[in-house]
Amino acid sequence: MRINSISKSAVAIVSVVIAASAPSVSAQNKIAMDGDLPARSAVPQIFHDMDVAQGTQLYLWALPLVAFAQWQYEQERVFGATSSDICMYVSYEDKLGILTPNATTPYLTSLVDLGKSGPLVVDMPPGLIAGGYSDFWQREIGAMGELGPDKGRGGKYIVLAPGAKNPAPADYRVMQSPGMNVFIGLRTLDPDPERGMALVRKIKIYPYSQRNNPPATRIITPDGRKWYGGQPDGIAYWERLHAILQSENIEERDRFFVGQLKSLGIEKGKPFNPTPYQRQILEESASSGRQMAEVNAFAKRFPNILHWPDRKWEYVITMDDSSQQLGDIYQFDERSAWFYEAVTFSNAMKSTTPGAGQAYLSEYSDADGNWFDGAKSYHLHVSSAPPAKNFWSLTLYDTSTRSLVENAQKRADRSSRNDVIKNADGSVDLHLSPTAPAGKENNWIQTVPGRHWFAYFRLYGPEVPYFDKSWKMDDIQLDK
C-alpha cells in the first residue's frame, strides 16, 4: 500500500487548473494549409517543430545518463581520478558540484568504465561503512558493507560488465552490471571522523587483472578546485551524451531513442559532427528540454505527491522503486523529475519501514505559488519531536545548479545535529533570508538575492508518526 495519498477532490482541482492554464489551439502556431494538407511552404517549419519536439524528449530521456557521465568526466578531467581511485567530498565547498547533496555525510565515489578496467574488485574492510553500486542510468545494482551481503564484515566484491563471465573464485561476491559504466558510492557510518577515515584508507579498488599486484587506491579531494557534476547546458549536453554512448551498451528499452538521435547527428561509432541545422535543433532542444525538466521537477503534476493534504510538502521521489518502473511501465516523467534535480536513488531513500532508511520532502514555492526568492525572508516552524530515529535536516538548493545554495555563510543546512535554538516546547524556528535575524544566527540559512532556491526536509530513520502523519510540520512561510 502506498503511504502517500491525496483526496479525489484535490486531484480534480489540480486537473481543472492545468486544463484552464493550457494554451488554446488558437494561441499555438498556425500552419498554412493547402486544402486538407499542410501547404508546401509550411513543410520546413513542420519538420523543424518535429525535430525540436523529438529533441526535447531525448533530452529528458538522457538526464540520468548525462549526469553521471558529466560527474565521471569531471573526476577524470579536474581531479585526475582513475578507476582505482576514490574521490571524497566532505566540506561545503567540496559538495558544490553535486546535485542536491546532503550537507552532513561525506561522499566517497568512483565512476568506472568497465570496458576500460575489465572486471573490477572492491575490497571492503570490516567496520561501520556502507555503500552501493548503480549503473549510469542510476539503477541500483546492489549494496555492500553494513547494508550489503557482507553485513559489515568486509570482503571482496567483483563488478562485471553485462554478459561478462565471472573469473573470480567463490569467495568473491558478484555484482553484474546492466551497463558498461558503474557508479560506486560509499559512506562511513562511524561517528568518530578519525575512525571513519581509517576505514576509508583500507578500501581497495582495482581491476581484477591486477589482483596480484594491485595499484594503490588513492583518496582524492577537490582541494578548492571548481567542478560541476550536473548536466551541462546547450551543445555540451549532447557532446556528453554522445561521448558516453560510445562506451555504453544499448538496451532494448532504449533502441527507439538511440535511433532518433541519429537524425540529430549523434550515433554510436561515429564522431560528433552535427550539421549547422542539427546544431540549431540540438541547442533549441536543450533549452526547451531544460525548461520542461524544471517545471516537471519544481511544479510536479503527478498525483499523490503531497504528504499532508493541507500542506505543500511533496514527496521528492515519485518513482516507485530503483528499477524506475511500475510493473512493466517505464516511469519516464517521474524519472526525469528526480534525475534533473538529484543524483542516485536506492529504495532506502524512500523508506516504508519505521526507523530505517530516509524520507525526503520538498517545497519549491511559497503559499501564493511564487518561487522562493533569495532576496526575501522566510521562516519554517519545525514542530517538536520530529519523527527521526537518527536526525533531521533542512537543506536549501539553488534552482539553477540544483546544488547547495552558494553563499557567504558557506553553509546550506540546519539540522538536529547542530546547536539550533529550541523553543520551550522543543520546536525549532528556522530562518531563511539574506541576513540573519538578530540573535538567531544558529537557526539561519543565508539565501542569495537574485537567485531562486528550493528546500529538502530529510528524516533519517523516519518513525511511525511520519508514516501515519500524526506529526505535522508547517509550510515555509514568507515573513510579512
C-alpha positions, -999 to +999 in steps of 0.1 A: +000+000+000+013+035-009+020+057+021+011+090+003-024+100-005-044+130-018-081+134-019-100+129-051-113+165-049-078+178-047-069+158-079-099+173-096-089+208-086-054+203-100-068+189-132-091+219-137-062+243-130-040+225-155-067+225-181-075+261-176-039+272-179-032+251-210-028+272-242-057+271-266-053+259-302-057+294-314-028+305-293-005+280-309+014+284-342-009+281-371+002+261-401-008+273-436-030+248-453-035+238-489-069+221-488-066+192-464-028+191-464-002+215-450+010+239-476+043+231-492+057+263-478+049+250-443+069+218-446+102+232-433+085+246-402+067+214-395+099+194-398+116+219-375+089+216-349+091+178-352+128+178-347+127+200-317+098+180-301+119+149-307+150+166-293+133+177-261+121+141-253+156+128-260+169+155-235+145+143-208+153+106-216+190+111-212+191+131-179+203+103-156+229+091-180+243+125-188+245+135-151+267+105-142+287+109-175+294+145-165+305+136-130+328+109-144+342+134-169+349+160-141+365+134-118+389+124-146+395+159-160+396+180-129+409+156-103+428+131-125+409+102-110+412+067-124+391+036-118+414+027-089+407+059-071+381+072-047+370+108-048+360+121-014+337+151-008+335+163+028+332+201+031+305+225+019+329+237-008+336+201-020+299+194-025+290+225-045+294+203-077+269+176-065+232+177-073+212+180-041+237+165-017+230+162+020+253+186+038+262+163+067+276+130+052+309+127+034+306+113-001+330+087-015+326+079-051+342+061-080+328+062-116+342+034-136+341+024-173+342-015-171+351-015-208+385+001-199+391-016-165+376-050-171+362-068-141+367-046-111+374-056-075+362-036-045+378-049-013+358-038+017+373-037+052+352-048+082+336-020+101+310+007+101+309+015+064+282+012+037+278+016+000+262+005-032+265+002-069+244+016-097+247+017-135+249+051-153+211+051-158+212+053-120+195+020-114+206+003-082+226-029-087+234-039-051+247-029-017+279-036+002+292-031+037+267-028+066+237-029+042+252-055+018+257-092+019+289-089+040+269-072+068+299-050+077+323-080+080+342-069+049+352-090+019+359-088-018+333-078-045+338-082-082+318-059-106+312-074-140+301-058-173+269-071-190+273-107-201+308-110-187+318-143-172+330-143-136+367-152-134+369-149-096+369-177-070+339-184-049+349-161-020+342-130-042+307-116-041+295-109-077+278-077-089+267-080-125+260-045-140+234-040-167+256-012-181+292-008-190+297+022-167+293+019-129+289+043-101+303+032-067+291+052-037+304+048-001+300+064+032+313+059+067+288+053+095+312+057+124+305+089+143+342+093+150+358+111+120+393+096+126+380+060+128+359+067+097+389+079+078+410+050+089+383+027+074+383+047+042+420+042+037+416+004+039+392+003+010+409-011-022+395-007-057+414-022-086+410-042-119+408-079-113+436-084-139+459-066-114+449-086-083+484-100-078+499-065-077+470-041-072+477-003-077+473+019-046+438+033-042+442+070-038+418+092-019+413+124-039+396+155-026+386+186-046+410+209-026+393+240-038+392+230-075+359+241-092+339+213-107+303+205-116+287+171-118+253+181-131+241+181-167+257+208-188+237+232-209+235+237-246+255+217-271+277+205-242+248+183-231+248+165-264+285+162-265+285+144-232+257+122-243+275+113-275+307+105-256+291+082-230+271+063-257+304+053-273+313+032-243+277+022-231+257-008-243+223-001-258+194-019-241+162-030-258+141-004-240+163+025-254+166+015-291+139+039-303+156+068-285+190+059-298+175+056-333+161+091-330+194+105-320+209+095-354+188+122-372+203+148-348+239+138-355+245+115-325+255+080-334+274+052-318+307+045-335+308+079-354+322+113-344+300+140-332+300+165-361+264+179-364+255+200-394+246+237-388+209+227-389+214+198-365+233+220-341+205+246-341+180+219-333+202+205-305+206+240-290+169+246-291+161+212-277+185+216-248+170+250-239+134+238-242+142+205-226+157+222-196+126+243-191+105+211-193+127+194-168+125+224-144+087+225-143+085+187-143+107+188-111+097+221-094+060+222-103+052+185-103+018+175-117+019+138-105-010+126-084-005+116-048+026+137-041+015+156-010+025+141+023-002+161+042-032+172+020-033+206+036+004+213+033+027+220+003+054+195+013+058+170-015+074+136-019+106+144-037+109+109-053+079+099-073+094+067-088+081+036-071+115+018-068+151+019-081+142-001-112+125+031-125+095+011-134+060+004-121+054-032-131+060-032-168+056+005-172+087+027-177+083+057-153+096+083-178+084+116-164+089+105-127+125+095-136+131+128-154+118+148-125+141+132-099+173+129-120+171+165-132+173+177-096+193+149-080+217+120-085+215+084-072+184+066-060+181+035-038+150+021-023+163+031+011+158+067+001+121+061+000+117+041+032+084+024+041+099+009+073+099+028+105+134+035+119+152+026+086+163+045+055+153+081+048+123+102+040+126+132+017+100+160+015+104+191-007+090+226-012+096+248-043+073+278-038+055+298-012+019+297-001+009+320-030+026+298-056+056+321-061+091+306-064+112+311-033+131+344-038+166+347-024+161+384-018+131+378+006+129+365+041+111+332+051+108+310+081+100+274+089+084+262+121+095+226+128+071+211+153+085+194+184+097+158+183+104+153+146+100+116+140+136+108+131+154+079+148+188+094+138+184+131+129+165+156+107+178+183+084+166+212+062+188+219+032+184+247+006+194+243-030+199+267-059+173+261-086+198+267-114+226+244-102+204+221-081+233+221-057+238+238-023+230+275-022+264+292-026+265+319+000+290+339+021+278+319+052+293+288+035+265+265+047+232+255+033+216+235+060+204+233+096+197+201+114+191+184+148+229+177+148+236+214+150+233+236+181+200+251+170+179+272+194+148+254+205+115+269+217+101+260+251+080+231+236+110+217+218+100+230+184+125+249+162+121+281+141+145+282+111+151+315+092+159+316+055+169+350+044+198+372+031+207+384+066+203+367+099+177+379+124+194+393+155+203+366+180+191+338+158+222+331+138+223+294+149+189+289+132+197+308+100+205+297+064+216+325+041+198+330+008+212+350-021+194+379-038+188+373-075+187+335-071+158+312-066+160+282-042+141+252-031+142+231+001+145+194+011+135+183+046+151+149+054+143+125+081+170+099+087+153+068+102+117+081+099+095+068+126+058+059+129+045+095+134+059+103+099+042+074+083+008+077+100+010+116+096+003+122+133+033+145+133+028+176+111+051+204+101+042+239+088+050+251+053+078+275+047+063+310+053+071+344+038+079+369+065+053+397+065 
